[in-house]
Amino acid sequence: MKFPMIHTDKLGETHFGVQDVPDTETAFGPPPNPVGRMSDFGAASKMFVFSVPAGTDVPSHTAPHPYVSIVLSGTAEIVVSDGEARRFNPGDLLFCNDLTGKGHSTRAITEVVVAFVNRANT
């Protein structure tokens, strides 16, 4: 499955891209075990939920470590250093892997609640 991500190029600019997480056909749940597609994001070291009121602007910053953010409610706008802006809504997921470079900024369009899942060091 393909998921949006932020990454840094060799010149330090950040861009949106695609993280391809391999998936496999898997039976899931109790009998009769429906079959679906499952992507394994790997081990997580920590998860927390963060909320901010509408209008909050988080200035440009890099990700402190690789993490996945999942919007639980509200709408946030992320802007990468190349100028592209994208809005993320409930259920949207974003891999943040811009550990160096110019980073990204975030603006809460509405009150927004986001779950952050830190990826374990492997």
N, C-alpha and C positions, 0 to 999 in steps of 0.2 A: 504494500500500500504506500501511497505517496502522501507526504504531509509537508506543509510549508515550514521553512526554516529561515534563519538569519545566519549568514556566514561572512567572513572577512576575506578579501582578496589580498594578493601580495603587496598591494600599495596601501593597505589599511582601510580601504573603503568597505562599507558593509552593504550587503545586498540581500534581497529575498531570493530564495531558491527552493529546491525540493529535496527533502530527505526521503529516500526510498528505504522503507523498512520491510524486509522480506516477510511474506505471509505464507501460511500453509493451511491446507484444508484440515479442519479439526472438529471433532465432535465435542460439544460443550453442554454443560448443564446436566440435570438429572434425566433419567430415561424419559422419553425415548431418545435423548441425546441428539438434538438438532445439529446438523453439520453447517459450519460457516467458515469464514476465513479469519485467522488469528495472526496478528503481528506481535512479536516479542520485542519490547523496547529495552529489555535488559534489566538488570538489577537497579533498584532505586535506593538511595541512601537516606532520603528525608523527603517529607511532603509537608507543605504548609499552605494555608489559605490566607489571602491578603485582599482587603477591600479598600477602595478609595472613593471619595465623593466625586460627583460629576464636576468637570472642569479642572481636575488635578492634572498638572503637567509635571512629568518626570523628565528632567533634562537628560541629554545624551549621556549614555553610560554603556559599558561593555558588560557582558554576562560574567559574573564572578567564576562560574564553572558551567559546564553543559547542563541544561535543564529543559524540561518540557513545561510549557504553560498551557492551561486549559481554562477557557473562559466559562465560568459557572453561571453568571448573570451579568447583564449590562453590555455595553459596547466600548471597546478601547480602540484607539488608533495608534499604530506603530509606524514610525518613520525611520528608515535606514539612511545612512550617510549619502547614498547616491541620490536621495531625494524622493524615492518611491514611498508612498504611504498606503497602508492597507488597514481596513477596519476588521476587527475580530468580534464575533458575537457568541452568545451561548452555544457551547458544544465545539467551538473552534479550538484547534490545537496548534501550537507553534513551538518548534524546536529552536532554542536560543543557543547558538554556538559561536557567537562573535566575542571570543575571549580576548581578542586584541583589536587594535584599530580604533576607528572613530565611533563605534558603537551605534546605538539606536535610542530614540526618544519615545516616550509613551504619553498619551493623553487620554484621560477618561472622558468619553463623550457623554456617558450617563454614569450613574454610580455603577461601579464595576467590581465584581468579585472574581478572583482568579486563583486557581490552584496551581502551585509550583511544585514540580516533582524533580528533585535533584537526581541526576544519573550517578550511579556509583562509579568510582574509579575502577577501571578494569585493566 
